[in-house]
Structures are given as C-alpha cells and as structure tokens.
Amino acid sequence: MIEILQQYGFTEKEAKIYLAWLELGSAPASSIARQANEIRSTVYSILKEFKKQGIVQEIKRKEVSYFSV
C-alpha cells in the first residue's frame, strides 16, 4: 500500500503516517505517531502539510488537536 501511495506523490513517511491515521480514524498526533512508529514532531509536520493540501481536518477537543479525514 505504501508503494501505491508513493506513486501518487507521497513520500514513504507520508504514506506510513497516512495509513496509520486511516487505521485510527480521528486521533491526536501522538497516537498517529505511535501507530506509524514515527517521531511525533515528524507527524505534526506532515499533518500540517496535509492540512494545507486539504487532506486533513484539525479539531480541538479539550486543548488536544485531533486529526481526521
């Protein structure tokens, strides 16, 4: 699946994070980072780029940002 996403322009890390995020549904970056086995700051950076592209929506719940499709 990562290879398929890379054919659409995702980097390997972006693909890993995207797939982890899809598995979890709406989740905070820390959970996505754990699922993707990536550093949380890397996940935040990639989610920020996804947000600019309109791929992700950020929702605040009790001062915690949740990201959803």
C-alpha positions in Angstrom: 0.0 0.0 0.0 2.9 2.4 0.7 4.2 1.8 -2.8 0.8 2.7 -4.2 0.7 6.0 -2.3 4.2 6.8 -3.4 3.0 6.5 -7.0 0.6 9.3 -6.1 3.4 11.5 -4.8 3.5 10.6 -1.1 6.9 10.1 0.5 7.5 6.9 2.4 7.0 8.7 5.7 3.8 10.5 4.5 2.4 7.2 3.3 3.2 5.4 6.7 1.6 8.3 8.6 -1.4 8.4 6.2 -2.1 4.7 6.6 -1.7 4.8 10.4 -4.1 7.7 10.5 -6.7 5.9 8.4 -6.5 2.9 10.7 -7.1 5.0 13.8 -9.7 7.4 12.4 -9.9 10.7 14.2 -6.8 10.7 16.6 -4.2 13.0 18.2 -0.8 13.2 16.6 0.7 11.3 19.4 -1.5 8.2 18.7 -0.8 8.5 14.9 3.0 8.7 15.7 2.8 5.5 17.8 0.8 3.7 15.2 3.2 4.7 12.4 6.3 4.2 14.6 7.4 7.8 13.8 8.6 10.7 15.9 5.7 12.9 17.0 7.3 16.1 15.6 7.6 14.5 12.2 4.0 13.5 12.3 2.9 17.1 13.3 5.0 18.4 10.4 3.4 16.1 7.9 -0.1 16.6 9.2 0.5 20.4 8.9 1.3 19.8 5.2 -1.7 17.5 4.8 -3.9 20.3 6.3 -2.5 22.8 3.7 -3.4 20.4 1.0 -6.9 19.9 2.4 -6.4 16.2 3.1 -6.8 16.5 6.9 -9.1 18.4 9.2 -7.9 19.5 12.7 -10.4 19.5 15.5 -9.6 20.8 19.0 -11.1 18.8 22.0 -10.1 19.9 25.5 -6.9 21.6 24.1 -5.9 18.5 22.2 -5.8 18.5 18.4 -7.4 15.6 16.7 -6.9 15.0 13.0 -9.4 13.4 10.8 -10.1 12.7 7.1 
